[in-house]
Amino acid sequence: MHADAFFAVSAAILGLCIGSFLNVVAWRAPLGQSVVAPPSACPACGRRIRWYENIPILSWIILGARCAGCRERISVRYPLGELATGLCFLAAALHSGPTAGFIREAVFLSLLILTVQTDLTHWLVLDEASIGGTVAGLILSLTPGGIGMVRSVATAAGAFLLFLAIRLVSLLVLRRRPDYVLPPEGMEDEEGFDGGMGWGDIKLAACIGAFLGPWPTAVAVFIAFVAGAAVGLFLMALGRHERRRPIPFGPFLALGGAIALFAGDPIASAYLSIAGLL
Ligand SMILES: [Zn+2]
């Protein structure tokens, strides 16, 4: 097999396995449980999951999406998480080949996938992903082909401050209409929801900045807001979403970050050349 093809296939398989691990982290970390012990078990019947029942995607298909012990349904989000991570690693391998760039991209995309999972299920961006991710982005900026520490720090700080400003403005607006934003569905009794841009999103923006540098980060943020607004309007049109309830923003930042990772610079220069024509 050609070396590049071999690397791409290996990267995809590695991605499937990392995706399987990210599923465990996304399931356990928000509950404060260890991600290494005890071994995975069915949440319904407690039956220990054997290694051959834990093969990414395949096991889920062979088991017919049910636990082998109690026949309880296994959510499709597990194989989807594995598939998404495998495809992301494949894309990074095809984009960068066997270089430090591949490691930067694989780490960044793994953090984004973890964020999508925890934000959709728990309205939570793990500090390990956002703060830990910012530190990882700063360190990896020094690897060959990286954006360099100065740009990484400056963009992380800039993105953090921008999102902090958005939070302060949204809270100021809400002061005049305090009951306008309702808590997310199922979170009525939980503390910490004030209707402003969440701290998890603010820290996640810093992480994206640390990995991508200025222009791609601007593209990522722009895509996140446009996609968030579009999905919100779409869900409202379907009657699936109440106007006054928020939508988790992490998945949109993750989407913007992933697109900007691969196409941020061309999108930014296309925008600048169009803007220059006006
Ligand atoms: Zn079971």
Residues whose N, C-alpha, C, O or C-beta is under 5 A from the ligand:
A	BS01	ZN	C42 A44 C45 G46 R47 C67 G69 C70 R71 E72
